[in-house]
Each structure stands twice: as C-alpha cells, then as structure tokens.
C-alpha cells in the first residue's frame, strides 16, 4: 500500500481520528475526578470498549495508576508524610550566612550514594545529581539509571512508579517501530556479509531471537507495529503521522551496513555472544534513520550507539537515550553545525594562545580542520573507554538543558560588566580540544606542513587520557570572544 492511493488516504484519516481520540482521552483523564475514573474503570461500557480495543483498557489502567498514586506533601503542607518520621534539625548557636556559588557543580556532595538523591517516592534531586556526575561520575552499575535522566528518557521529577510504566511503553513502542520498517523493507531486515563467517553466524542467531520476541509480543507492541504514531511519546512529535521515504532509507542502510561490522568489534561486550549484540547497533541505527529522515544516518553515530548499548545493555533503552542525545547533538552532524564548532575552537585558541593559533593559520589553510574527528565524535575514538564515557556524561549535563527546562541553572555572571553570558557554544569537547592543543604546543610549533597536523591527530587516537587534560582545561583564561558575546567562565558542566 503506497501513499497517494485511496486505501492509503483512508488509513491516514483513520490514524488522525485515533490520534485525536487519544488526545481527548488524555485531556479527559487529566480533568476528571479520581472517583469518576474509578467508576469508569469498573463500568460495563469500559469492559465493552476493552473487548473492542484491548490497548485502550491497558492504557487507561496505566494512566489511572499514575494519576491516582498518593502524592508527597508540598512545601506548604503541615502534615508529615505517613511512614516517614520528621527529621530532627540540629540548631547551632549562630546562624550561618548562605553563600551562593557561581558554579553549582563546585559544591561538595553530602553523600556518595545514588540512593540518597531520591525522595521516598523516587523523585530525583537534579542539582545533586549534576554535582555527582561532574565531580566523580556515577559508578558502572549506576549508569543505567543515571543516563536515562541525563539524556532525557526519564522526566526529571518522575516517581519510581511512573518510570516503571514509562519503561513498558517505550520498550513496546521501540519494538513496534522496528517491526514497522522491517515489514516495509523485508530485504533490509537481514544484514548480508558473505565474506565474514563469524558475523554470518551472529546474524542467524539474532534473527532467531527476533522471531521469538515477535511471537511473544504483547498487544501494545502489536498496536505500535501497525500504528507507531498512536503510541508515540509526547516528546517525539517527529514520529507522528510518519511516512517512509524509500530512497532516504536505502541510502542510510547502505552506510549503516558498511559501518556496523567494524564498530567496536574488539570490545569484550560485543565478543561475548559472538557479535550478536553488534546487530542490535544496526537495528537501533536503522530504526532511528527510518523515523528521523530529516537527519537520517551520518558516519560516527555508530560510535555513540555502541557506547549507549554497552552501558545500558538494552536495545530499547539504548535507542531512546540515543534519541535524547541527538536532540541537541544532531546539529553537529550537519555541515553548518560542525563548521560552527570548529570556528568556536579557532576563536578560543586565538585568545588563549595567539602564537600557536597564528602558527597553525600560517602553515595550514584548513586551520583546525584536523580536529574534526575530536569535535564530531566527542573524543569517543581518541580517549580510553572509561574516559570517553565520562566526556559523554559531562556533555549530557550540558545537553540536558535542552531536554527539559528543569536542567537549566544560573549562568555565569561577569564581575566587570555585570551581564550574563550564554555558553551554549563553549561546550566541554571544545575546551578539551583547545586543552590538547595547548598541552602539545611545543610539538605543534615545529610543524611546517599541513599534513603534519593531521598525522598528529591520527597518532593520538585511543591514547589520550582525561586526567592529564582536566587541569589544563580548567585553567584556560577567560577570553573575550567578539563573535560569541561577552566574557564567559570556562567551567565544564556549568
């Protein structure tokens, strides 16, 4: 069935009607009294609707479960929450004056435990999480939860119960999206690598697993497969009323199939099950390209997806974290975005080290084009694995401001001009890029050919260490960048 035919047009009208019905239902649930919702859930008409639309009853139950949960008392409430005694307050002899630091991340942590950042119902203390991620980073076992907040999968003020419901919906929606493009393009469902016997065996095993998953699919997943826009999360407006572009999808598939077999193949995580998990990287990239055809696939996205998949160990969770990451990092994969990033790095280096900047401009017409891989991939190929994850987390702190307003914090205030300076362009990867150049300035000043700079960048791949750069990046002076606005404080994660 192709767009333009009468059956397709009728299907589109039907999908619009279902979307409008879903929006009406959500509005009704928000405005209705809880007692009315309880009566509606027990009414005979609800049972009849459940027989006609199985997904409706499960969706209504999930919404009612979330909306009718007991809420924690607000600031103005005098009644303490039941089951939690009121904490004792130790009074000092003299009141201490509160000092508001310019950088919230510089405050010391009161506890090293991630559990201490949640209240009794599971709501997260966002400022304390920011300090923990910036100062020391989460433990390996904590990243599965922390990254879902950093990259916009979980709403900042969600409770544990709400997150459990959301996980179920997002997993069903992801599988529905994946099966939708697999049904549309059956020839693309299976990767073909005839010269690689090990990878061919992994493909056979992966397809068997996918068949089992689809046979045991829930009604919600089957609905998402037929109508992916109906169960689309509210933040994913680009997934609604989606029509596939065959040409763009096949172009993306060509590049994805060329990049996936060589993506982090040496990592033990992907070697454990005979490269089967590398097929999950392919599924995530193809699903993203199929439903985000304005950007599609660009080389380098596979490096980020492999990090998300290895850290979260879940294909669905890795997909949604990658979607959240691309909301604010997707611009870097466009010609305009990466050109802007290189320009910002050049401006910063010109003010930090004029001699080095002048030498690079004199020798090479491309200037800092040899830093392209660093800035495009956020040092994912140049730093050691754990350091690469730390850089990705700190970039998540910066990008998280675009996922939700609650992540926003006070901007740096200039003591001279008294104005606030936006720092959206001076990101952590830009600071690291300039720090590497400053740290190796003596070697760079000896280069007299443009190719020397590109060879220098290539030799550093996989050999950089973050702990040798953090001091340099923090000690960069406070330059005045005419093209970026007033002076800014170069503190990462701010």
Phi, psi and omega in degrees: 000120186246155179300143179106337179277159180298318177300321179294319178297320178295323179295321179297316177299320179296320179293320176300319179296317178297320179296317178297321178296320179295317179296320177297319180295318179296319179295320179297318182294324180291326184267339185287153176288141179306324180294323178296321179296321179296317179295319180297322180293338181257355185288151177300327180296327179293324178293321179295317177296325179296326178288324180282319181233090182302326182292334184293318182293318179294322179293318180295319179297319182294320179293316180297321180300320181287316186286334184263008180290153177292134181262148178289147180296142180283186183294328183275357183281138180265344183273124177290154180291139182291141178088356181229106182296150180292127182293147178279141180250122179272119182270138177263167182290326181229134179293141180261141180280131180281135179244122180269113181287155178288334180238105183302330183291346182278350179293144178288149178280138179278341179206147181268358185270134177293327180298332181288349180273356181251145175275180185303332180264001175098013176280142188266142173273099187297313180301320179291325176296319178301316180295319181296316182294319183286319187284314185226344181080153179286159175290164183302320180285346181267346186295329181302323180274316185296318184294331178292333173280317183299322187253022166079015176286314179264135171298142186303321185258023180286151176269170180297322180292319179295322180291326178295318177295319181295321179301317180296317181293316183293322178295316178297319181294321179296313180297323177296318177297317182295316180290335179294311180286332176295322177289326180288320182236076183297331179288340180269351184294332185244125177286137182245113177226079187296333184273357183243098183293320180298318181288327178297321177294323178295323180296317179299316181294320181294319181295326176296317179296320180294324177296319178295319180296319183289325178294328180262020183294145178280163177303327179295320179292322179293324177294319180296328179292318182283320182227077183298334182285340183291318181263016180296133178300150182303329181283348182255065181294337181290346181271351184276141179055048186274136174236128183289143172253107186299319183294315180293322180294315181294326176295316178295319180299321181301313182286324179296315180295336177279329186269324187300314183301339180249017180272111176047038184293336182280346183294140181297330180300319181276344179275342188301315184250030177068044176068012179298322184289341174293334175293331175293324175300317179297317181298319180296314182294319179292321178295318178296315181295326182290326184252004176225062188282354174291330176249321179070220180245137174232143179299131185116335177297330180297329178294321179287318181297321179296324177292317179296317183292317180293324182284316185270337179054040178206126182296317181293314179297319179297321179297311184290327174294321178295321177298316177296321178297318184287345178300321181248344178262349182299330180299331180293341181268011173253158181299319180294319182293313182289329176296320178295319182295319178293321179298318179298319178297320178295318179297318181294316179295325180297327180270333181279316183220083183300324181295313180295317179299317179295322180294317180296319179293327180288322184277319187236128176289337180281351180056245184264027178296337178290350176267009185303313183296321179302311187282326180290318184259007177056038176065021183292334178263348187258331178268158172295160194304309183295322177293324178297321177295322180295318178296320179296323178293316180293324174294329175296326176297318180288315182286337180300337178296333179274342179280328182202140180298336184292340180281347182288146180221178183293140179274162182294135180254130182280129184287339184271306184271339180074015180252156179274138183248121175289142182237030183295335181270333180271076181273170186297323180292328175294318178296318179295322179301312180292324179298321179295319180294318179293320181295329182251025185299321182300320179288320181294328181290345179271353182281140180231009177224147182297326181295335180298324180291320179292323176293324176299314179296320181293323182291336182277354184299121179079004184245354181284148177235130186293324184293342177271355183246337186300322178295317180298315184293328180285332186269006176299138180294173182263091184280162171258115182256106184302321184280350183251351182112200183289179184297148181227153176270127185272075176243115182292150178076007182285000000 
